Amino acid sequence: MRIAVPSEDERGLDSNVSPHFGRARFYTIVDVEGSEIRSVRVVQTPFEEHGPGDIPNFLRSLGVDMVLAYGMGVRARQFFSQMGIQVV
């Protein structure tokens, strides 16, 4: 399973979770198999500004299955739901 976490900086698992999903500049991408972390990488969002669906589509292009976030807007949740990506 590939999990995306909006992050405040490029420190990966040592980064704080960004309090606002849509304003995060970085996303920590964690590949998990069973109960083990297989890989961790940090990607920077390619958008200076973004429109509805841009970030969900970007994360989908990375093969993300799940997003862990403190909160996000209704539209982002709808996009993820339509893509079959779970939001926690």
N, CA, C and O atoms as a Tinker XYZ file with bonds, in Angstrom:
   352  protein
     1  N      0.846000   -1.170000    0.000000    73     2
     2  CA     0.000000    0.000000    0.000000    64     1     3
     3  C      0.896000    1.238000    0.000000    63     2     4     5
     4  O      1.901000    1.295000    0.707000    81     3
     5  N      0.517000    2.209000   -0.792000    73     3     6
     6  CA     1.270000    3.466000   -0.862000    64     5     7
     7  C      0.436000    4.563000   -0.188000    63     6     8     9
     8  O     -0.709000    4.820000   -0.561000    81     7
     9  N      1.041000    5.190000    0.804000    73     7    10
    10  CA     0.365000    6.195000    1.623000    64     9    11
    11  C      1.040000    7.545000    1.426000    63    10    12    13
    12  O      2.267000    7.638000    1.415000    81    11
    13  N      0.230000    8.594000    1.270000    73    11    14
    14  CA     0.745000    9.958000    1.155000    64    13    15
    15  C      0.359000   10.752000    2.397000    63    14    16    17
    16  O     -0.780000   10.691000    2.860000    81    15
    17  N      1.327000   11.498000    2.927000    73    15    18
    18  CA     1.099000   12.344000    4.096000    64    17    19
    19  C      1.557000   13.757000    3.748000    63    18    20    21
    20  O      2.721000   13.947000    3.398000    81    19
    21  N      0.665000   14.764000    3.833000    73    19    22
    22  CA     1.098000   16.136000    3.582000    64    21    23
    23  C      2.092000   16.553000    4.662000    63    22    24    25
    24  O      1.818000   16.407000    5.853000    81    23
    25  N      3.238000   17.067000    4.247000    73    23    26
    26  CA     4.333000   17.330000    5.184000    64    25    27
    27  C      4.769000   18.787000    5.120000    63    26    28    29
    28  O      4.644000   19.445000    4.088000    81    27
    29  N      5.287000   19.281000    6.252000    73    27    30
    30  CA     5.726000   20.673000    6.318000    64    29    31
    31  C      7.082000   20.905000    5.671000    63    30    32    33
    32  O      7.412000   22.035000    5.308000    81    31
    33  N      7.876000   19.841000    5.521000    73    31    34
    34  CA     9.209000   20.009000    4.946000    64    33    35
    35  C      9.661000   18.696000    4.316000    63    34    36    37
    36  O      8.867000   17.771000    4.149000    81    35
    37  N     10.928000   18.626000    3.972000    73    35    38
    38  CA    11.469000   17.478000    3.231000    64    37    39
    39  C     12.078000   16.391000    4.114000    63    38    40    41
    40  O     12.824000   15.548000    3.616000    81    39
    41  N     11.778000   16.390000    5.412000    73    39    42
    42  CA    12.419000   15.437000    6.321000    64    41    43
    43  C     11.724000   14.079000    6.387000    63    42    44    45
    44  O     12.077000   13.252000    7.227000    81    43
    45  N     10.757000   13.839000    5.529000    73    43    46
    46  CA    10.107000   12.533000    5.488000    64    45    47
    47  C      9.384000   12.189000    6.770000    63    46    48    49
    48  O      8.549000   12.962000    7.240000    81    47
    49  N      9.693000   11.040000    7.342000    73    47    50
    50  CA     9.010000   10.594000    8.556000    64    49    51
    51  C      9.315000   11.473000    9.762000    63    50    52    53
    52  O      8.597000   11.417000   10.760000    81    51
    53  N     10.370000   12.284000    9.686000    73    51    54
    54  CA    10.694000   13.205000   10.777000    64    53    55
    55  C      9.988000   14.548000   10.630000    63    54    56    57
    56  O     10.071000   15.389000   11.526000    81    55
    57  N      9.310000   14.757000    9.536000    73    55    58
    58  CA     8.601000   16.011000    9.287000    64    57    59
    59  C      7.296000   16.049000   10.074000    63    58    60    61
    60  O      6.706000   15.011000   10.371000    81    59
    61  N      6.857000   17.253000   10.405000    73    59    62
    62  CA     5.526000   17.430000   10.971000    64    61    63
    63  C      4.502000   17.299000    9.849000    63    62    64    65
    64  O      4.762000   17.671000    8.705000    81    63
    65  N      3.340000   16.766000   10.196000    73    63    66
    66  CA     2.247000   16.697000    9.231000    64    65    67
    67  C      1.740000   18.112000    9.004000    63    66    68    69
    68  O      1.503000   18.854000    9.957000    81    67
    69  N      1.577000   18.480000    7.756000    73    67    70
    70  CA     1.064000   19.806000    7.427000    64    69    71
    71  C     -0.379000   19.918000    7.908000    63    70    72    73
    72  O     -1.184000   19.021000    7.654000    81    71
    73  N     -0.719000   21.008000    8.599000    73    71    74
    74  CA    -2.076000   21.137000    9.126000    64    73    75
    75  C     -3.127000   21.365000    8.041000    63    74    76    77
    76  O     -4.315000   21.150000    8.283000    81    75
    77  N     -2.712000   21.793000    6.862000    73    75    78
    78  CA    -3.667000   22.055000    5.783000    64    77    79
    79  C     -3.258000   21.272000    4.544000    63    78    80    81
    80  O     -2.260000   21.595000    3.900000    81    79
    81  N     -4.016000   20.259000    4.218000    73    79    82
    82  CA    -3.691000   19.363000    3.109000    64    81    83
    83  C     -3.376000   20.115000    1.817000    63    82    84    85
    84  O     -2.352000   19.853000    1.185000    81    83
    85  N     -4.225000   21.025000    1.428000    73    83    86
    86  CA    -4.090000   21.707000    0.146000    64    85    87
    87  C     -2.961000   22.711000    0.069000    63    86    88    89
    88  O     -2.591000   23.144000   -1.022000    81    87
    89  N     -2.408000   23.087000    1.210000    73    87    90
    90  CA    -1.313000   24.059000    1.214000    64    89    91
    91  C      0.048000   23.422000    1.437000    63    90    92    93
    92  O      1.061000   24.119000    1.492000    81    91
    93  N      0.076000   22.113000    1.564000    73    91    94
    94  CA     1.353000   21.425000    1.780000    64    93    95
    95  C      2.218000   21.547000    0.533000    63    94    96    97
    96  O      1.738000   21.379000   -0.588000    81    95
    97  N      3.484000   21.838000    0.738000    73    95    98
    98  CA     4.426000   21.900000   -0.390000    64    97    99
    99  C      5.083000   20.552000   -0.632000    63    98   100   101
   100  O      5.608000   20.289000   -1.714000    81    99
   101  N      5.048000   19.698000    0.392000    73    99   102
   102  CA     5.696000   18.393000    0.295000    64   101   103
   103  C      4.725000   17.297000    0.716000    63   102   104   105
   104  O      3.818000   17.523000    1.517000    81   103
   105  N      4.932000   16.110000    0.161000    73   103   106
   106  CA     4.165000   14.931000    0.547000    64   105   107
   107  C      5.155000   13.805000    0.790000    63   106   108   109
   108  O      5.997000   13.504000   -0.056000    81   107
   109  N      5.041000   13.190000    1.957000    73   107   110
   110  CA     5.858000   12.025000    2.261000    64   109   111
   111  C      5.101000   10.809000    1.747000    63   110   112   113
   112  O      3.954000   10.570000    2.127000    81   111
   113  N      5.746000   10.053000    0.891000    73   111   114
   114  CA     5.139000    8.868000    0.284000    64   113   115
   115  C      5.762000    7.640000    0.948000    63   114   116   117
   116  O      6.973000    7.429000    0.885000    81   115
   117  N      4.917000    6.844000    1.579000    73   115   118
   118  CA     5.383000    5.681000    2.336000    64   117   119
   119  C      4.797000    4.420000    1.710000    63   118   120   121
   120  O      3.580000    4.298000    1.563000    81   119
   121  N      5.661000    3.493000    1.347000    73   119   122
   122  CA     5.218000    2.192000    0.851000    64   121   123
   123  C      5.250000    1.211000    2.015000    63   122   124   125
   124  O      6.284000    1.004000    2.649000    81   123
   125  N      4.090000    0.610000    2.282000    73   123   126
   126  CA     3.939000   -0.311000    3.406000    64   125   127
   127  C      3.512000   -1.669000    2.859000    63   126   128   129
   128  O      2.644000   -1.764000    1.992000    81   127
   129  N      4.143000   -2.714000    3.386000    73   127   130
   130  CA     3.770000   -4.083000    3.036000    64   129   131
   131  C      3.550000   -4.826000    4.345000    63   130   132   133
   132  O      4.483000   -5.008000    5.128000    81   131
   133  N      2.317000   -5.252000    4.580000    73   131   134
   134  CA     1.989000   -5.852000    5.868000    64   133   135
   135  C      2.132000   -4.797000    6.945000    63   134   136   137
   136  O      1.474000   -3.758000    6.890000    81   135
   137  N      2.984000   -5.051000    7.924000    73   135   138
   138  CA     3.225000   -4.070000    8.985000    64   137   139
   139  C      4.601000   -3.422000    8.854000    63   138   140   141
   140  O      5.078000   -2.780000    9.790000    81   139
   141  N      5.242000   -3.592000    7.688000    73   139   142
   142  CA     6.599000   -3.066000    7.499000    64   141   143
   143  C      6.635000   -1.922000    6.502000    63   142   144   145
   144  O      5.983000   -1.963000    5.459000    81   143
   145  N      7.409000   -0.902000    6.842000    73   143   146
   146  CA     7.672000    0.185000    5.910000    64   145   147
   147  C      8.751000   -0.292000    4.947000    63   146   148   149
   148  O      9.846000   -0.662000    5.370000    81   147
   149  N      8.444000   -0.284000    3.661000    73   147   150
   150  CA     9.385000   -0.742000    2.634000    64   149   151
   151  C     10.209000    0.401000    2.055000    63   150   152   153
   152  O     11.387000    0.226000    1.743000    81   151
   153  N      9.587000    1.579000    1.910000    73   151   154
   154  CA    10.331000    2.726000    1.386000    64   153   155
   155  C      9.638000    4.020000    1.784000    63   154   156   157
   156  O      8.435000    4.062000    2.041000    81   155
   157  N     10.444000    5.070000    1.823000    73   155   158
   158  CA     9.950000    6.411000    2.139000    64   157   159
   159  C     10.626000    7.377000    1.182000    63   158   160   161
   160  O     11.842000    7.332000    0.993000    81   159
   161  N      9.837000    8.240000    0.587000    73   159   162
   162  CA    10.411000    9.306000   -0.232000    64   161   163
   163  C      9.555000   10.547000   -0.072000    63   162   164   165
   164  O      8.389000   10.468000    0.314000    81   163
   165  N     10.137000   11.678000   -0.367000    73   163   166
   166  CA     9.428000   12.950000   -0.270000    64   165   167
   167  C      9.348000   13.548000   -1.662000    63   166   168   169
   168  O     10.340000   13.609000   -2.388000    81   167
   169  N      8.154000   13.986000   -2.019000    73   167   170
   170  CA     7.968000   14.662000   -3.303000    64   169   171
   171  C      7.467000   16.074000   -3.038000    63   170   172   173
   172  O      6.707000   16.316000   -2.101000    81   171
   173  N      7.901000   16.982000   -3.867000    73   171   174
   174  CA     7.428000   18.357000   -3.768000    64   173   175
   175  C      6.282000   18.526000   -4.751000    63   174   176   177
   176  O      6.345000   18.040000   -5.880000    81   175
   177  N      5.239000   19.212000   -4.320000    73   175   178
   178  CA     4.126000   19.451000   -5.228000    64   177   179
   179  C      4.613000   20.288000   -6.411000    63   178   180   181
   180  O      5.382000   21.231000   -6.223000    81   179
   181  N      4.181000   19.961000   -7.612000    73   179   182
   182  CA     4.641000   20.704000   -8.779000    64   181   183
   183  C      3.875000   22.004000   -9.007000    63   182   184   185
   184  O      4.112000   22.697000   -9.996000    81   183
   185  N      2.966000   22.337000   -8.105000    73   183   186
   186  CA     2.086000   23.488000   -8.312000    64   185   187
   187  C      2.469000   24.674000   -7.433000    63   186   188   189
   188  O      2.621000   24.526000   -6.221000    81   187
   189  N      2.625000   25.840000   -8.036000    73   187   190
   190  CA     2.723000   27.078000   -7.248000    64   189   191
   191  C      1.327000   27.424000   -6.748000    63   190   192   193
   192  O      1.132000   27.788000   -5.588000    81   191
   193  N      0.374000   27.303000   -7.644000    73   191   194
   194  CA    -1.046000   27.444000   -7.316000    64   193   195
   195  C     -1.737000   26.241000   -7.939000    63   194   196   197
   196  O     -1.274000   25.700000   -8.944000    81   195
   197  N     -2.843000   25.827000   -7.340000    73   195   198
   198  CA    -3.521000   24.656000   -7.888000    64   197   199
   199  C     -5.024000   24.864000   -7.888000    63   198   200   201
   200  O     -5.570000   25.658000   -7.122000    81   199
   201  N     -5.667000   24.130000   -8.767000    73   199   202
   202  CA    -7.119000   24.153000   -8.845000    64   201   203
   203  C     -7.697000   22.881000   -8.271000    63   202   204   205
   204  O     -6.959000   21.974000   -7.885000    81   203
   205  N     -9.020000   22.811000   -8.213000    73   203   206
   206  CA    -9.671000   21.611000   -7.685000    64   205   207
   207  C     -9.230000   20.371000   -8.457000    63   206   208   209
   208  O     -9.252000   20.350000   -9.688000    81   207
   209  N     -8.839000   19.364000   -7.733000    73   207   210
   210  CA    -8.461000   18.097000   -8.342000    64   209   211
   211  C     -7.001000   17.969000   -8.724000    63   210   212   213
   212  O     -6.541000   16.864000   -9.012000    81   211
   213  N     -6.250000   19.077000   -8.737000    73   211   214
   214  CA    -4.845000   18.997000   -9.150000    64   213   215
   215  C     -4.020000   18.101000   -8.230000    63   214   216   217
   216  O     -3.299000   17.221000   -8.700000    81   215
   217  N     -4.125000   18.321000   -6.930000    73   215   218
   218  CA    -3.323000   17.526000   -5.996000    64   217   219
   219  C     -3.805000   16.073000   -5.956000    63   218   220   221
   220  O     -2.976000   15.164000   -5.990000    81   219
   221  N     -5.122000   15.821000   -5.885000    73   219   222
   222  CA    -5.542000   14.422000   -5.964000    64   221   223
   223  C     -5.038000   13.716000   -7.232000    63   222   224   225
   224  O     -4.612000   12.563000   -7.165000    81   223
   225  N     -5.083000   14.388000   -8.369000    73   223   226
   226  CA    -4.579000   13.778000   -9.610000    64   225   227
   227  C     -3.074000   13.555000   -9.559000    63   226   228   229
   228  O     -2.579000   12.538000  -10.045000    81   227
   229  N     -2.345000   14.499000   -8.974000    73   227   230
   230  CA    -0.899000   14.356000   -8.817000    64   229   231
   231  C     -0.577000   13.135000   -7.959000    63   230   232   233
   232  O      0.277000   12.327000   -8.323000    81   231
   233  N     -1.259000   12.998000   -6.821000    73   231   234
   234  CA    -0.999000   11.861000   -5.935000    64   233   235
   235  C     -1.433000   10.544000   -6.583000    63   234   236   237
   236  O     -0.784000    9.516000   -6.392000    81   235
   237  N     -2.510000   10.571000   -7.334000    73   235   238
   238  CA    -2.929000    9.363000   -8.056000    64   237   239
   239  C     -1.854000    8.948000   -9.062000    63   238   240   241
   240  O     -1.586000    7.759000   -9.237000    81   239
   241  N     -1.237000    9.940000   -9.725000    73   239   242
   242  CA    -0.193000    9.619000  -10.709000    64   241   243
   243  C      1.015000    8.948000  -10.060000    63   242   244   245
   244  O      1.795000    8.276000  -10.734000    81   243
   245  N      1.165000    9.134000   -8.740000    73   243   246
   246  CA     2.251000    8.503000   -7.996000    64   245   247
   247  C      1.858000    7.125000   -7.465000    63   246   248   249
   248  O      2.666000    6.450000   -6.828000    81   247
   249  N      0.626000    6.711000   -7.727000    73   247   250
   250  CA     0.174000    5.392000   -7.297000    64   249   251
   251  C     -0.290000    5.330000   -5.859000    63   250   252   253
   252  O     -0.284000    4.258000   -5.253000    81   251
   253  N     -0.693000    6.464000   -5.298000    73   251   254
   254  CA    -1.126000    6.522000   -3.900000    64   253   255
   255  C     -2.458000    5.789000   -3.726000    63   254   256   257
   256  O     -3.374000    5.938000   -4.535000    81   255
   257  N     -2.547000    4.989000   -2.650000    73   255   258
   258  CA    -3.764000    4.256000   -2.298000    64   257   259
   259  C     -4.521000    4.904000   -1.149000    63   258   260   261
   260  O     -5.732000    4.729000   -1.016000    81   259
   261  N     -3.795000    5.659000   -0.311000    73   259   262
   262  CA    -4.384000    6.230000    0.898000    64   261   263
   263  C     -3.708000    7.555000    1.215000    63   262   264   265
   264  O     -2.511000    7.729000    0.983000    81   263
   265  N     -4.495000    8.493000    1.752000    73   263   266
   266  CA    -3.958000    9.773000    2.206000    64   265   267
   267  C     -4.274000    9.912000    3.686000    63   266   268   269
   268  O     -5.422000    9.757000    4.103000    81   267
   269  N     -3.245000   10.207000    4.480000    73   267   270
   270  CA    -3.429000   10.500000    5.901000    64   269   271
   271  C     -3.290000   12.002000    6.069000    63   270   272   273
   272  O     -2.264000   12.571000    5.698000    81   271
   273  N     -4.308000   12.655000    6.625000    73   271   274
   274  CA    -4.269000   14.111000    6.761000    64   273   275
   275  C     -5.084000   14.543000    7.970000    63   274   276   277
   276  O     -6.024000   13.866000    8.384000    81   275
   277  N     -4.698000   15.696000    8.530000    73   275   278
   278  CA    -5.475000   16.263000    9.636000    64   277   279
   279  C     -6.854000   16.667000    9.157000    63   278   280   281
   280  O     -7.841000   16.495000    9.873000    81   279
   281  N     -6.924000   17.195000    7.968000    73   279   282
   282  CA    -8.203000   17.615000    7.419000    64   281   283
   283  C     -8.035000   18.073000    5.989000    63   282   284   285
   284  O     -6.942000   18.429000    5.549000    81   283
   285  N     -9.156000   18.054000    5.267000    73   283   286
   286  CA    -9.138000   18.552000    3.888000    64   285   287
   287  C    -10.554000   18.938000    3.519000    63   286   288   289
   288  O    -11.518000   18.532000    4.167000    81   287
   289  N    -10.658000   19.721000    2.479000    73   287   290
   290  CA   -11.957000   20.191000    2.030000    64   289   291
   291  C    -12.808000   19.092000    1.419000    63   290   292   293
   292  O    -12.324000   18.021000    1.053000    81   291
   293  N    -14.084000   19.396000    1.325000    73   291   294
   294  CA   -15.054000   18.445000    0.796000    64   293   295
   295  C    -14.726000   18.076000   -0.647000    63   294   296   297
   296  O    -14.829000   16.907000   -1.020000    81   295
   297  N    -14.338000   19.043000   -1.458000    73   295   298
   298  CA   -14.067000   18.751000   -2.870000    64   297   299
   299  C    -12.885000   17.794000   -3.025000    63   298   300   301
   300  O    -12.934000   16.869000   -3.837000    81   299
   301  N    -11.827000   18.015000   -2.250000    73   299   302
   302  CA   -10.676000   17.105000   -2.322000    64   301   303
   303  C    -11.100000   15.697000   -1.919000    63   302   304   305
   304  O    -10.712000   14.721000   -2.563000    81   303
   305  N    -11.892000   15.590000   -0.861000    73   303   306
   306  CA   -12.388000   14.276000   -0.428000    64   305   307
   307  C    -13.198000   13.606000   -1.542000    63   306   308   309
   308  O    -13.079000   12.402000   -1.769000    81   307
   309  N    -14.021000   14.399000   -2.230000    73   307   310
   310  CA   -14.826000   13.848000   -3.323000    64   309   311
   311  C    -13.938000   13.333000   -4.456000    63   310   312   313
   312  O    -14.181000   12.254000   -4.996000    81   311
   313  N    -12.910000   14.107000   -4.815000    73   311   314
   314  CA   -11.992000   13.661000   -5.864000    64   313   315
   315  C    -11.334000   12.340000   -5.476000    63   314   316   317
   316  O    -11.288000   11.401000   -6.270000    81   315
   317  N    -10.826000   12.278000   -4.246000    73   315   318
   318  CA   -10.173000   11.045000   -3.807000    64   317   319
   319  C    -11.147000    9.868000   -3.812000    63   318   320   321
   320  O    -10.790000    8.762000   -4.217000    81   319
   321  N    -12.366000   10.109000   -3.364000    73   319   322
   322  CA   -13.371000    9.049000   -3.346000    64   321   323
   323  C    -13.641000    8.535000   -4.757000    63   322   324   325
   324  O    -13.728000    7.326000   -4.971000    81   323
   325  N    -13.774000    9.442000   -5.714000    73   323   326
   326  CA   -14.014000    9.050000   -7.107000    64   325   327
   327  C    -12.841000    8.255000   -7.675000    63   326   328   329
   328  O    -13.023000    7.426000   -8.566000    81   327
   329  N    -11.640000    8.509000   -7.161000    73   327   330
   330  CA   -10.436000    7.826000   -7.640000    64   329   331
   331  C    -10.178000    6.511000   -6.907000    63   330   332   333
   332  O     -9.272000    5.758000   -7.264000    81   331
   333  N    -10.986000    6.245000   -5.877000    73   331   334
   334  CA   -10.788000    5.028000   -5.098000    64   333   335
   335  C     -9.639000    5.123000   -4.111000    63   334   336   337
   336  O     -9.108000    4.106000   -3.665000    81   335
   337  N     -9.252000    6.356000   -3.769000    73   335   338
   338  CA    -8.174000    6.581000   -2.802000    64   337   339
   339  C     -8.806000    6.883000   -1.453000    63   338   340   341
   340  O     -9.618000    7.799000   -1.325000    81   339
   341  N     -8.426000    6.109000   -0.454000    73   339   342
   342  CA    -8.982000    6.255000    0.890000    64   341   343
   343  C     -8.363000    7.455000    1.595000    63   342   344   345
   344  O     -7.159000    7.689000    1.496000    81   343
   345  N     -9.200000    8.223000    2.313000    73   343   346
   346  CA    -8.731000    9.362000    3.107000    64   345   347
   347  C     -8.965000    9.051000    4.574000    63   346   348   349
   348  O    -10.073000    8.700000    4.981000    81   347
   349  N     -7.904000    9.184000    5.365000    73   347   350
   350  CA    -7.986000    8.927000    6.808000    64   349   351
   351  C     -7.556000   10.180000    7.532000    63   350   352
   352  O     -7.542000   10.207000    8.763000    81   351
